[in-house]
Amino acid sequence: MGEVVQYYVVNQDLTMSAGKVAAQVAHAATQAVLVYHQNQLFREWLETGQTKIILKASENTLNMLIKEGFVYIKDAGRTEIASGSLTVVALPPLNKDEAKKYTQHLSLYS
C-alpha cells in the first residue's frame, strides 16, 4: 500500500491572510479528527507521521468535494471574511493514489 496522506483544500476565491488560512486549516483538522477517527486508514496515518498536504481550489470545486461527503469549514465572520464563507474542505486520510481522483487537478497552496 502507498503513502497515506490527508489533504486540506483552501478556498482560493477568498482573500485571507496567512494566519487566517492557518486557523481555518486548524479548524478543519480538528473537525476531521472527530469525524474520520474511525476511518480504516486513520490509525496508519496517525502512526506514520500524519502527512498533510494543503491545496487550493475554487469555491465551486470545494462544493463538489462537499457533495462527496468530506468535512468542511464555514467561517464565523469575526475577522476577515463574511460569516458563512466556505474556507476549507478536509478529506479523510487516504492512500495518495486513491486521493488523486479528488486532488490531481488541484495546485499546492502557496
C-alpha positions, 0 to 999 in steps of 0.5 A, a space after each residue: 500500500 502507498 503513502 497515506 496522506 490527508 489533504 486540506 483544500 483552501 478556498 482560493 476565491 477568498 482573500 485571507 491572510 496567512 494566519 487566517 488560512 492557518 486557523 481555518 486549516 486548524 479548524 478543519 483538522 480538528 473537525 476531521 479528527 472527530 469525524 474520520 477517527 474511525 476511518 480504516 486508514 486513520 490509525 496508519 496515518 496517525 502512526 506514520 507521521 500524519 502527512 498533510 498536504 494543503 491545496 487550493 481550489 475554487 469555491 465551486 470545486 470545494 462544493 463538489 468535494 462537499 457533495 462527496 461527503 468530506 468535512 468542511 469549514 464555514 467561517 464565523 465572520 469575526 475577522 476577515 471574511 463574511 460569516 458563512 464563507 466556505 474556507 476549507 474542505 478536509 478529506 479523510 486520510 487516504 492512500 495518495 493514489 486513491 486521493 488523486 481522483 479528488 486532488 490531481 487537478 488541484 495546485 499546492 497552496 502557496 
